[in-house]
Amino acid sequence: MRKKSINLALQGGGSHGAFTWGVLDYFMEDERVSIEGISGTSAGAMNAAVMAQGYMENGAEGARESLETFWWQVAQMGKFSPIKRSPLSVLTGNWNMGYSPTNVMFDLLSRVASPYDINPLNINPLRNLVESTIDFEKVRACGKLKLFIAATNVHSGKIKVFEREELTAEMILASACLPTIYQAVEIDGVPYWDGGYVGNPPLYPLYHSTKSKDILVVQINPVERNETPRTAMEIQNRINEISFNTSLLRELRGIEFVHRLLKENKLNEDYYANILMHRIEATEQLGGLSASSKLNAEWEFLVHLRDIGRESASVFLDENYERLGVESTLDLKHEFS
């Protein structure tokens, strides 16, 4: 069976990035696709860098091993987090952290005090995780993959995309810098926040810098929720979900517009690419998880998400392999109708 080349766009979303781990793990095991480029934000950026490191060490199997090691280290770090599930949540098998007293306390504290007040020494546990698990010399040397990591320029409010050849730990930390939790990450004197505000994940680097015209979005932030949020925390969580999807939806709408004009012969195909869009998500399986579960780093939960990701990737390829390189499997017209 012929391998088909695709690009991946990996969303950020805390520990829900373990779902993306599962997708990547399956793709490295399956021989139907090869990955040319990856754009990523926050947890998506970490997955991308870890995968590149492992690929440099031992190909696809090395990428799988590197990803598992990284998420195991996430779980070990999570053991020291003061935010734990409540006893009732543990008893009922609820992965959410909404009833955790420490989670409520930190949420309230973040509304009246900044990280510069609470954490003047700028202690960042993510720094230890990234620096101890990712060899950036190997990442930068991995010519098999093109990486594009998004962060938000605090001063200009514009997106900054870092590429594989220049990638450092600071750039990954910048991509994952939630401003209510961490002080801005400075690179060459410029402060950066989480890339999710302006590109979660960015798509344009993939169709400008790669040969493959297929882009597969691994989406872990729900676009739609059927229930109306009523508590203060539910409202804040939904605001974050909406804002972290806005940039992606804007790019998808732009691609749909180009699709429509090309179909109507109003654009020159020599200058405008007909990008083929695809998406893997698990709305049904992950829909019951609130945004608070993104703070849950228990190994059992991460493995649970990984397994859902693997199954979702398997179903996607079984159903859509023949359409890759031929047509979009994500109906953008329906998406925005």
C-alpha positions in Angstrom: 0.0 0.0 0.0 1.4 3.4 -1.0 2.3 5.8 1.8 0.5 9.1 1.5 2.2 12.3 2.8 0.2 14.6 5.1 0.7 17.5 7.4 -0.5 17.7 11.0 -1.9 20.7 12.9 -1.9 20.0 16.6 -4.0 22.0 19.1 -2.9 22.8 22.6 -5.0 21.9 25.6 -3.1 20.8 28.7 -3.2 17.1 29.5 -5.7 16.6 26.7 -2.6 16.7 24.6 -2.4 13.0 25.5 -5.2 12.4 23.0 -2.8 13.8 20.4 -0.1 11.5 21.7 -2.4 8.6 20.8 -3.0 9.9 17.3 0.7 10.3 16.7 1.5 6.9 18.3 -0.9 5.2 15.8 0.4 7.1 12.8 3.9 6.1 13.7 2.7 2.5 13.8 0.6 2.5 10.7 2.4 2.4 7.3 -0.3 4.1 5.2 0.9 7.7 5.9 4.0 9.7 6.3 4.2 13.1 8.1 5.9 16.0 6.3 5.2 19.0 8.5 3.7 19.7 11.9 2.4 22.9 13.3 1.7 23.0 17.0 0.7 25.1 19.9 1.3 24.5 23.7 0.8 20.8 24.3 0.7 20.3 20.5 4.1 22.0 20.3 5.5 19.7 23.0 4.2 16.6 21.2 5.7 17.8 17.9 9.2 18.5 19.4 9.2 15.2 21.4 8.2 13.3 18.3 11.0 14.9 16.2 13.6 14.1 18.9 12.5 10.4 18.9 12.4 10.2 15.2 15.9 11.5 15.0 17.0 8.8 17.5 15.3 5.7 16.0 12.8 6.5 13.3 9.1 5.9 13.9 9.7 3.5 16.8 11.9 6.1 18.5 9.2 8.7 18.1 6.7 6.4 19.8 9.1 5.6 22.7 10.0 9.3 23.1 6.3 10.3 23.3 5.5 7.7 25.9 8.5 8.7 28.0 7.5 12.4 27.8 3.9 11.7 29.0 5.1 9.4 31.7 7.3 12.3 33.0 4.2 14.6 32.8 2.4 12.1 35.1 5.4 12.0 37.5 5.5 15.8 37.7 1.7 15.8 38.2 2.1 13.8 41.4 3.5 16.9 43.1 0.8 19.2 41.9 -1.4 20.7 44.7 -4.4 20.4 42.4 -6.0 16.9 42.8 -9.3 15.4 42.1 -11.7 15.5 45.0 -12.4 12.2 46.8 -15.9 12.1 45.4 -14.6 12.5 41.8 -12.1 9.7 42.4 -14.8 7.5 43.9 -17.2 8.1 40.9 -14.6 7.9 38.2 -15.0 11.6 37.3 -11.7 12.9 35.7 -12.7 16.5 36.0 -11.0 18.8 38.6 -13.9 21.3 39.0 -14.7 20.2 42.6 -11.0 20.3 43.7 -10.7 22.8 46.5 -7.2 23.8 45.5 -8.3 24.2 41.9 -11.1 26.6 43.0 -8.6 28.5 45.3 -6.1 28.9 42.5 -8.8 30.0 40.1 -10.0 32.7 42.4 -6.4 33.8 43.2 -5.6 34.1 39.5 -8.4 36.7 39.2 -6.9 39.1 41.8 -3.2 38.5 41.6 -0.8 37.9 38.7 2.1 35.4 38.4 4.4 38.3 39.0 2.8 38.7 42.4 2.3 35.1 43.3 5.5 33.7 41.8 8.1 36.5 41.8 11.0 34.0 41.4 9.3 32.8 38.1 9.4 29.1 39.1 8.1 27.1 36.1 7.8 23.3 36.5 7.2 23.0 32.7 10.8 24.2 32.2 12.2 21.2 34.1 10.0 18.9 32.2 10.9 20.3 28.8 14.6 20.7 29.4 14.9 17.2 31.0 13.0 15.3 28.3 13.7 17.1 25.0 17.1 17.2 23.3 16.8 20.2 21.2 20.0 19.5 19.2 18.3 16.4 18.0 15.1 18.3 17.3 16.9 20.9 15.2 18.7 18.2 13.3 15.6 16.2 12.4 15.4 17.0 8.7 12.6 14.5 8.2 10.0 16.8 9.8 9.2 20.4 9.3 8.0 22.0 12.6 6.2 25.3 13.1 5.6 26.3 16.7 3.2 29.2 17.6 3.4 31.8 20.3 1.8 35.2 20.9 3.8 38.4 20.9 2.6 40.2 24.0 3.5 43.6 22.7 2.1 43.4 19.2 -0.6 40.8 19.8 0.5 39.0 16.6 1.5 35.4 16.0 5.1 34.4 16.1 6.0 31.1 14.4 9.3 29.4 15.4 10.7 26.8 13.0 12.5 23.6 13.7 15.9 24.8 12.8 15.9 27.5 15.5 13.8 25.7 18.1 14.8 26.0 21.8 13.2 25.2 25.1 12.3 28.9 25.6 10.2 28.7 22.4 8.3 25.7 23.5 7.7 27.3 26.9 6.6 30.5 25.2 4.0 28.5 23.2 2.6 27.1 26.4 2.7 30.2 28.6 -0.7 30.8 30.0 -0.5 34.4 31.4 -2.6 33.8 34.4 -0.2 31.0 35.6 3.2 31.9 34.2 5.2 35.1 33.7 5.7 35.9 30.0 8.6 34.1 28.4 11.2 36.5 26.9 13.0 35.6 23.7 15.5 38.2 22.4 13.9 40.8 24.6 10.3 40.1 23.4 7.7 38.7 25.8 5.5 35.8 24.6 2.3 34.2 25.8 0.5 31.0 24.8 0.2 30.6 21.1 -3.4 29.5 21.4 -4.6 33.1 21.5 -3.6 33.7 17.8 -2.9 30.3 16.3 -4.3 27.1 17.8 -2.7 25.7 15.7 -1.6 27.9 12.7 -2.3 26.4 9.3 -0.7 28.8 6.9 3.0 27.7 7.5 2.0 24.2 6.3 0.6 25.2 3.0 3.3 27.7 2.4 6.3 25.5 3.3 5.4 21.9 2.5 4.7 19.9 -0.7 1.8 17.9 0.8 -1.6 19.6 0.2 -3.3 17.5 3.0 -3.6 19.2 6.4 -5.1 17.1 9.2 -6.1 19.1 12.3 -6.0 17.2 15.6 -8.6 19.1 17.5 -8.9 18.7 21.3 -10.8 21.9 22.2 -14.6 21.5 21.5 -16.1 24.0 19.1 -19.6 23.3 20.3 -21.2 22.5 23.6 -24.9 21.9 24.0 -25.3 23.1 27.5 -25.2 26.7 28.7 -22.5 27.4 31.3 -24.0 28.8 34.5 -21.3 28.8 37.2 -18.5 31.4 37.1 -15.9 28.7 36.4 -18.0 27.1 33.7 -18.4 30.5 32.0 -14.7 31.2 32.2 -13.8 27.8 30.8 -16.2 28.3 27.9 -14.8 31.7 27.2 -11.3 30.1 27.0 -12.5 27.3 24.7 -14.1 29.8 22.3 -11.1 32.2 22.3 -8.7 29.3 21.7 -10.7 28.1 18.7 -11.2 31.5 17.1 -8.0 31.7 15.1 -8.4 28.1 13.8 -11.9 28.8 12.7 -10.9 32.0 11.0 -8.2 30.2 9.0 -10.6 27.4 8.1 -13.1 29.9 6.9 -10.4 31.5 4.7 -9.6 28.1 3.2 -13.3 27.5 2.5 -13.5 30.8 0.7 -10.6 30.0 -1.5 -12.1 26.6 -2.2 -15.3 28.2 -3.3 -13.6 30.8 -5.6 -11.4 28.1 -7.2 -14.5 26.0 -7.9 -16.2 29.0 -9.5 -13.0 29.6 -11.6 -12.6 33.0 -10.1 -9.0 32.4 -8.9 -5.9 31.2 -10.8 -4.9 27.7 -9.6 -1.3 28.5 -10.4 -1.3 31.0 -7.5 -3.8 29.6 -5.0 -3.5 26.1 -3.6 -6.5 23.8 -3.2 -5.7 22.7 0.4 -7.3 19.5 1.4 -8.6 19.7 5.0 -9.2 16.8 7.4 -9.9 16.6 11.1 -9.6 14.1 13.9 -11.6 14.8 17.1 -13.4 12.8 19.7 -16.3 15.0 20.6 -18.4 12.0 21.8 -15.7 10.5 24.0 -14.2 13.8 25.3 -17.4 15.8 25.4 -18.1 14.9 29.1 -14.7 16.3 30.1 -14.7 19.9 31.4 -11.8 22.3 30.8 -10.7 21.6 34.4 -9.6 18.1 33.4 -6.8 19.6 31.3 -5.1 20.0 34.7 -5.4 16.2 35.4 -2.0 14.6 34.9 -2.7 11.2 36.4 -1.1 8.4 34.4 -4.4 6.4 34.1 -6.1 9.5 32.7 -3.3 10.2 30.2 -3.3 6.6 29.0 -7.1 6.7 28.7 -6.8 9.8 26.4 -4.0 8.1 24.5 -6.1 5.1 23.8 -9.0 7.3 22.6 -6.6 9.1 20.3 -5.2 5.8 18.8 -8.7 4.6 18.2 -9.8 7.9 16.6 -6.7 7.8 14.3 -7.4 4.2 13.3 -11.0 5.0 12.4 -10.0 8.1 10.4 -7.5 6.2 8.3 -9.8 3.2 7.7 -12.5 5.5 6.5 -10.5 8.1 4.7 -7.2 6.7 3.4 -8.4 6.5 -0.2 -9.5 10.2 -0.1 -6.2 11.5 1.1 -4.5 13.5 -1.6 -7.8 13.5 -3.6 -10.3 15.5 -1.6 -11.1 17.1 1.7 -12.8 14.9 4.3 -13.7 18.0 6.4 -16.8 19.6 4.8 -15.9 23.3 5.4 -19.0 24.5 3.6 -21.2 22.6 6.0 -18.9 23.7 8.9 -19.8 27.4 8.3 -23.3 27.1 7.0 
